[in-house]
Each structure stands twice: as C-alpha cells, then as structure tokens.
Amino acid sequence: MNGLMMQESLLISSLIRYADRFHGDTEIVSRRVEGDIHRTNYREIHARAKRIANALLAQGVKPGDRIATLAWNGYRHMELYFAISGIGAVMHTINPRLHPGQIAWIANDAADTWLFYDITFQPLVDAFAGQCPTLGRLVAMTDKAHLPASKVDGVIAYEDLVEAGSPELEWPDFDENAASSLCYTSGTTGNPKGVLYSHRSTLLHTMMGVSPDVLGLSASDVILPVVPMFHVNAWGVPYMAALTGAKLVFPGPALDGASLYELFEAEGVTVSAGVPTVWQGLLNHVMQKGLRFSTMRRTVVGGSACPPAMLAKFENEYDVQVLHAWGMTETSPIGSACALKPKHRGLSHEQILALKGKQGRPPYGVNIRIVGDEGEDLPWDDEAQGELLIKGPWVLRRYFNREDESPLLDGWFPTGDVCTIDPDGYIHITDRSKDVIKSGGEWISSIDIENIAMAHPAVAMAACIAVPHPKWDERPLLVVVKRPDAELGREEMLAWFADKVAKWQIPDDVVFADAIPLGATGKMLKTALRDAYGKHPLPTAD
C-alpha cells in the first residue's frame, strides 16, 4: 500500500521561486568586478534568472546540455545557478585558478556548449577557448559598456542576453534525478574527475545543510560565502540562502583580509564560510589593525583542517564561534559538521576547543565507517586510525564520463582520508592517506605536526611532508613561513615540539620558505612541496 500524499519533484527552481515569494525583498549585495557595490534582492534575481533561462531556450539549449561558468561570487553567478539548472541544463562551474590547458581539458571532457565568464578572466578565455570545439557561445558577465577586448570572436554581453529574454516563464517540471550541476575535483594527481549532482541530491543536501546541527542557517542571518561558487557550489550556501531567505553578501574577487573585513562591517555579516588560508589572512588583518567584529559571530571552516591555534584565536579573542566541517567534491560537499551535544556542556573550555578541532559527526542521511589495511571495520574508540568510507544520497556513485568504472568499495565511497571516530560518531581527520608519514611502522600525522607548528607565535604557515629515510623509511620534514619581521631558527622550532608530541614524532629538520604553494581551492599543495623538498637531506639520515 502506498501513501496518499502529493508527489512533487525536488527541483532547484523551487528554491528561487520560494525565496521570491516569501523573502523577495531580502537584499543580495555584491562587490562587482567592475569595482562598485551592487544591490539587488531575491525577487529581482528570480526575474532575471527567468530572462536568462528564456534566452538560453531561444538559442536552442536543451536539457542535459553543459553550460560552463568562470566567475567569482556575485549576483550574476547566482542568477545562472537557477537559470541553467532550472531548465534542465547542467550548470558547470570551472575553477579559474587552474592552468589554461587544464581548463580546456575539463571543458572538453564536459563538452560544454556555452561559457559565461567574469571580465577579469578575458585573458584566460583567450588562452583556452580556441582549444574547445564544442564551445559555441561566449558570454562576458557585464554590460556592453564594460565589454573587454577579446581575441575570441562572437563574445556577447550578459546584460544584453538578459534583455533579450522574456520575463514570462513557468519553470518546467521533470525528473528530480536529472543532472543539475557538474563540478570537477581539483586533480592534484592525474586529470580532474567530474562529479555530476542531481536536483534531488542538491535539494536534500540543501535541506540538511541549514539544520541547527549542521550550518544552522536562518532568515535572520547575513551570510558571506568566502568559499568560491566554483568550488563545490560554494558548499551549497547559495541554495541554502534561498531556502532560508537569508541576506547574501558576495565578495567578488577581493578575498584579502581588509576587503573581507570591510564587507563584514558594512553589511552586518553574521556568518561566513571558507578555507583556513583565507581566515588566516583575515585574522592577520584584524590583529595588525587592532580591529573587532561588530556582527560576525560564526564562521564555518572546511576544505582542510582548521589549525587549533586559529580556532582558539577566533573564539577566545574575537568571540566568533567556529564550526569545523568536513566534506569533498564527491559528497556535495558536507559530510560532517562539529556541532556540540548537550552532554558537552559540562566540559571545560579547553576540552570544548579540543572537541571543536574535530571534523564533527555526520548529519542524517550520511553513514560512515573506518577500515584498516585489510578492509576490516575498526572500532569507534577515538584511537583506531583507518580510512574513512562514506555513503548517502548526496555522495557520488560514478564519475562523469567514467560510468563503466566504479570508485566504490562494496557500495561505500573511499574518501582517502585517515581518521579516528569517537563513540559519539565525531570524526577526527588525522591525514590524507597519501600524506600520512610512515616511520618505522608507525604513522605520524602531518596535520598534527602542522597544527603544533602553527601555534608558534612566529609562524605564519607550516606544512609537513614525508622525506625518505634509509632506516625509518620516512621521516617528517617541516616547511615554515615566518610571520613578517619574526625571528625563528631551526633549533627553536624543533624545541617547540618537545613537550607536545612523542620524541620520535618530532620533525627531523626544518626548511624556511618565503611561501607555501596553494592549490586551486586554497589548500596547501603537498605535491609541489614534495617536488621541491622530497630529496631534502636529513641530518639524521647519515
């Protein structure tokens, strides 16, 4: 016997339709690439998304067509989120920080037919567009007055396309399992792989993400997503904002500490989300200028582990609560969030900070396990370390264009992360499986070493990699970037670890560098560090 309830497809268009109807006058603020601050609202975003959708349909765009974007966080990009997916086409966000050759490879793998791009990326488009035979239409996301000179023929202005589209549109109804958007992994090893989300997976992820024990968003919030809209759909924040009716503030290309702080204060931002490297720049700015946050009270940190020193500084010195989260492109991305339970209220402040340093527990819909080297399940005792496996309705089943290859292990997706899980289900990522240091049969967490180094007052950034050792197989090498005008030597840095880890876990050597390379999503690029320092002679290897 089936239930007697209405059946309505879970479609992305329903989010903007809802935001228009119930939160239509809520502001959406953008710092544009043209240099000004632009203000609109959900009602106008919806109206313009309809115009773009109609313009695309009039140009022959069909369900399933891949339409690419190279754009910063802004209102035009958000309009495309709904216009493209709303008509059954596939929104394909491309990371503009990649090399032109890699972007061309991705666009060809996706068989993109249109490209929308911010005018700051005109040189990038000139460099790769000619290598993409399926790319038929190019749209610069500006008005005709700001249209840049292009080496590629046929570029049209976004605002002209908006004007060409009719404002009358009933969003089509179709199968909620239809593809909605496409994101490619960062491809640190080999070519990137496409992750193809569905309307259903996106809506379930959105409804889960706003819940109190995940991101806890509501119409009362003012959200500034620092995480780019080309990075796993800004962790789903634009969709979550539409679902809750929260005010959105888009920072555009200016992600330095001064620019972010200016927007936080001017627009009354209450919550933000981004990777640790961005927050480090913001903290450096407010520390150097002696500033405080007037309204911001929560920040979501993900993409890589949040250094405990950063977490403590946000909470202890600036009264900003840190929500540590974990996920991947393959998990839409939210796989866990570190919301506390009532049982934790009696813990000391130091114990709570230590708990918040974990990546948290999965929300409803996500299941996890950890396995050992032989694939055996390991206990949730906060001690056993193994690879994290995950499954759920917004977790990848197959990679795009690789439908004949399954990445799953008995129905579970192997994340490549090494972790422990405590009895309450809180995940603690100790390393990536490819980054863990295996010394004499024991594991050393590169993340733990980095976090300890980052707590030193003279250290701006630190990375730890494995270096071959004739006796111990691998030993840790620490790469350090000092704070401006700070004095720090090798012996002082190594002595910092003396009472914090076992002696055999202390790095064998320290290299001081001007900068640590960052990948396209703001994470430390360990591959580049291994290329640069992988043959570094260790003093203990003689």
N, C-alpha and C positions, 0 to 999 in steps of 0.2 A: 504494500500500500504506500503510495506517495503522499507527501504533504500537499495541502491545498493553498499554497502561497503563490503570490505573483513571482514571475520569473523575469528579471531584468539583468541584462548583461553589465558586467563591471567594466566600464569603458572610461578612458582618460577624459573624454569630452564631458563626462558627467561632473568632473571636478570643477572645471571652469564655469560650467553652467550653474552649479551650486554657488560658487563664490560670487558670481554676478548677481544671482537672485537674493542672497542673504547677506552679502558683505560687499555689495557693488561699489560703495563709496570709500572703501578702505584703501589707503594710499599704497602705491608701489613707487619707490624712489630709486633712481639710477644715476650713478655717475657715468656719463656717456664718454665714449672715445673722442667725441667732438670737443670735450672739455667742460661741458656745463652739467648742472644737476637737473634732471628731468623728473617730472612728477605726473603720475597717472593713477589709475585705480583698476580694480578687478572688472568693473563694467566696461571700461574702455579697452582693457586687454582682451576681453571676450569679443567685443565688437570688431576689433582689428584682427583677431585670430580668425574670425569668420570671413573677413575680407581676404585674408591670405589664403585660407582654405579654398574659397571660391576661385581665386586667381589660379591656384595650382590645378584645380579640377578643369578649369577652362583651357589650361595648357596641356591637358592630357595626362596628368598624374593619376596613376591607378593604385588600388590597394596593393600593398606589398612593395611598391617602389621605394628604394632607399634614397633619402634626401639628407645631405650632409650639412653640418654647420661647423664653422671655425669661428668661435665667438666667445667673448668674455661674458660675465654675469651682467645681464641687463634686461630691460623690459622687452626689447625686440626678440631676444633669445627666448624669453618666456612665452611670447606670443607663438613662436614656432613650435615650442613644446606641445601646445594644444592644437594648433592648426594642422600640423603634419600628421600626428597620430590620430587626430580626430576624424580624418577622412580615410583612415585605414592604411595610410602610407607609414613608412618606418623612419623615425627620427634618428639620424646617425650623427652623434656628436663626436668630433675628431679633436684630439689634443693638439693645439697649435705649437706646443713646445717640442714636438718631435721634429726630426730631420725631414726636409722635403721629400727625400727618397722614400722614407718610411711612410709618410702621409700618402704619397702616391700609391704605395703598395696596399695600404689599408683601403683607400678609395676604390682601387681596382678590385680588391677582394670582395668588397661590399657591392660592387657595380653601382656606385652612386650615380644618379642621373641629374641631380641639382646640387649646387653648393651655395649656401648662404654664409657670408663672412663679414667680420668687422673690418673696417678700412685699415686698421693697423696691420692687418695681415696681407695687404696687397702684394708686397714683395714675395711673401711666402706662396701665395696663389700663383703669381707669375712664374715661380720656380718649379711648381709641380703640375699645374693644371694641364699642360700640354702632354703629360705622360698618361692621362686618364681618358681613354677613348669613349667611355660611357657617359662622361660628364658633359651634358648638353647645355645646361643653363647655369650662369653665374650671377649671383645677386649680392651686391655690396650693401651691407646693412646700414644705410644712411639715406639722406635725401640727395637730390640731384646737385644741389649747391656744393655738397662735400664729396661728390664722387671723385675718387682718385684716378690719376692716370694709370692705365693698365696696359701691360704687354699682351694681354689676352683679349680677343675680340668678343663683343656681344655682352659685356657686363651691364646690367641694369641696376637702377637704384631701388632699394627696398620700399621706400615710400611711394614710388611710382607703382609698384606691384600692389601695395595696399589700396591705393586709389582706384586701381583697375578692377579690384574685386567687389562683387556685390555684397552689401551688408546682410542680405537675406539668406539664411541657411538654417536648415534643420539638420543637426548632426546625425549622420547615418548610424543605424543600428546594425551590428554584426557580431560575430562570434567573439566572446571575450578572450578566447585563447589565441586570437590573431596577434601577430607580432606588432609591437608598439614602438620599440626603440632598440638601438644597437650601439653597444659600447665595446671597444677593444681593450684587452689587457695591455699593460704598459710594455710588455715584451722585453724584459730585461735579459732574457735568454731566448734566442730564436725570434721568429716573427710574432707579432701580436696575434691574439686569437679573439674572434668576435663572440660576444655574449648577447644573445637575442632575447630581450624581455617581451612578455606578453602584456596585454591590457590587464588580464586577471592577476598576474603576478605583481604588476605595478600597483594596482589598487589594494591588494592585500598587504603589500609592503607599506603602502601609504597609511592605511588604517592602523596597522600595527605600530608604525613609527611615531605617531602622535600620542600614543597612550602614555599614561603617567609613569610607568616603569621603563619606558624607552626614552624618547626625547621630551615627552611631556609638554607638547606644544598646544597653544590655545589661541583664541581670538584676541586675548589680552596681550599677546607677545608682539614684539617688534624684532624680526629676525633678519640678521645679516649673514647670508651664507658666503663665507670666505672660500670654502671648497668650491672649485670651479664647476660650472654647469656642464663642462666637457669631461668631468671626472665622475663617472658613475652617476650621471644626472644630479650632480650636486648632493649626492647621498639621498636623493629623493625629496629634498627640502622644498623645491618649488611646488611639487604636488601636495606636500603636507601643508604648506602655507595656504594653498587654495582650499583644501579640505577644512581647515580651521578658520579661514578668514583672517589670518594674521597679517599685519603690515610687513611688507618686504622692503629691504634696503639692499640694492645691488651695488657692489663697489667698482665694477668695471675692471680696468687693467691695473688700477692703483692699489696694490696689496702691501705696500710698505707700512710700517708702524704708524707714522704720522698721518697718512691718508686714512687708514682704518680708524684711528682714534678720533679724527675729525668727524667722520660719519657717525660713529658710535654716539658721540656727544650731541651732534646737531639733530639727529633723528630719534634719539631716545631708545637706542637699541637695547633690548633686554637679554637676547640670547644670540650666540653666534656659533659657527661650526667650521673647523678647519684642521689642517695638519700641524704637528708640533713646530716645524720650522717657521711657519707664519706667526704662531703665537710667540715664538722666541723674539722675532723682530718687534712685535707689539710691546712685549714686556720690556725689551731694551729701551724702547722709546719712552714709555711712561716712567721707567726708572731714572733715565737720564734727565728728563724734564720735571721730575717731581710731581707727576700728574696722578689723578684718581679717576675712577669710573663713576659717573653720576647715576647711570641707569642699568648698565650691564651687570647681570647677576649670575648668568650661567654661560658656560662655554662647553661645546662638545668637541672632544679631541679624538681623532681617529687617523687612519691612514698608516700610522706607525705608533709604537708605544710612546706614551706620554712620560717624559722623564719625571721621576718623583720630585726633584727639586723645582721643576716648573709647576707641577700640581700644587705643591706646598706654597709656593710664592703667590699663585693666583688666589688660593683660599685664605692663607694666613695674612697676607699683606694687602690684598685688594678686594677681599670679601666677594670673590667670584667663585661660584661653585663649579667644579669641573666634573663633567660626565665623560668618563672614559668609555669608548665604544670600539667595537671590532667588526670588520667585515671585509669583503673583497668584491671586485667587479662581478665575480661569479655568484655572489649572494645578494646582489641588488642595491646596496651592499650590506645592510645591517644584519649581523649575525648575533650580536650580543651588545648589551649596554649595562654599565655598572651602577644601577640604581640600588640603594640600600634597602634592607628589610627591617621591620620593626625590632627584630632581635638584636640589631646592631646599635640601637640607641644607647645601650649601656657601655659601649666601648669607649676607650679613651680617644682623645683627638688624634693621637699618633696612630692608634690602631685603625681608626676610620680612614686616615690618609693612606695607610698601607693597603687597606681593602680597596679603596678607590683607584689604586695603582693597577689593580687587575682589570681585565677587559670585560668583566661582568658576566651575567647569565643570559641565556637565550630567551627571547620572547616566545609567547605561544605561537606555534606553527613551525618552530625550528627545533630540530633534535640534534644532539651531538654525542660523540664518543671519542675516546682516545685509544690508540692501538700501539702495540710495541713493534719491534723489528719483524716479528713473525706474523703480524696481523692480529695478535691476541688482544682482547679487551683489557685495559688497565684500570685499576681502581680509582675512584674519585676520592682520594685521600689527601689532596693538596701536595703530594710528594712525587708520585709516579709521573714520569715525563714520557710523552709519546706524541705521535702525530694526531692532530685534530681532524676528525671527519665530521661532515655536516650534511643534513638533508632537510628539505622543506619546500613549500610551494613557491618560494621565490629564489630557489637555488638552481643553478644550471644543471641541465640534463645532458646536453650535447653542445659543442661549439659550432658556431655558424660556419657553413661550408665544410664541416667535418662530421657530417651526420652519420658516416659509417664508422666513426671512431668514438668509443665511449670512454670518457675520463673517470667513470665511476668504479668504485670497488664494492661489489655486492649492493648496489643501489645507493651508496654513500659517496659524497664528493670529498676527495682528499685535498685538504687545504694547503699542505706544505708547511704549516705552522706547527712548531713543537710547543706543547703546553702541559700544564697540570690543571686539574679540575678539583675543586674542594667539595666537601659533602653537600653544600648548598647549590652546587652547579656553577659556581663562579670560575670562569676561565682565567688562567694566567699564562699569557703567551711568553715563553722564555726565549724563543728564537724562531727564525725560519730554518727549515731543515737543511737548506743549503748554506746557512750562515753559522750554524752551531759549530763550536770548536771542539774537536775530539782529541783530547790529550791523554795519552796513556790509558785508553779505555774508558776515561771519564769524560763527561760533557761539561763544557764551560759555556754559559750563556753570554753571547756577545752583547745582548741587550742589558743584562745586569752590569757588565763592565762599563758600558757606555753611560748608564744611569748614574753610577757611582762617580765617574769622571765628571759628568755634567754638574754634579753638586759642588765641585770645587769652585770657589769664587772667581778664579782667574780663567776658567774655561768657558768659552762661548759655545763650542760644539765639539763633540767627540764621536769617533767611530772605532769599532773594534773588529779586526779581521783575523782569520787564521793564517799563519805562516808555517810552511813545512819545517819540521824539526827531525834530526836524524835519530833521536832516541824516543821522543814522545809523540811522533807522528805529526802533530800540530801543536802550536803554541799561540797564545793571543798577542797581537801587536796593536797598540793603541795609537790612533791618529788624532791629534788635538789641534783645534784652532783656539788660540788665546783671545781673551777679550782685549779690546783696544787699550794700549798702554799698560797691560798687565805683565808682570814678571813671573815666569814659571819655568823651571828646569826639569830635566828628566827625573832626577832623584827625588825632588819634591813631589812630582806627580805620582811616581810609583809608591812613595811612602804614604800617600793619601789612602791607598788600599789596605794598609797593614792591618787595621782592626775592623775591616769591613767584609773581607772575604777570606777563605782559606788561602794559605800561602801559595799553594800550587795553582790557584786561580788568578793570581796577580799577573798582569801582562809582563812579558819578558823585555819589552822595550817600548819606547815612546817616540813617535815621529811628530814634529810640529810642522803644521802646514798653514798656508795662507787661507785656504778654504777647503771644504769638503764637498765634492761634487754631488749635486742633487739630480734626481731623475725628473721625468716629465710631470710627475704628480707631487713633487716636493719631498719625496723620500730620499734618504741617503743612498747613493748609488754604490753599493758594495762591489759590483763588478768592476767599476772604474778604479776603486781603491785596490782591489786585488791585482788589477793590471799594473798599477803604479807601484805597489809596495809588496806584492806577493812573493818577491825574491829578496826581500829585505834581510840582510844578515843579522841573525840574533846573537847577542853576546853569550847566551847560554848554549849555543849550538857548536861551539868549538871543542 
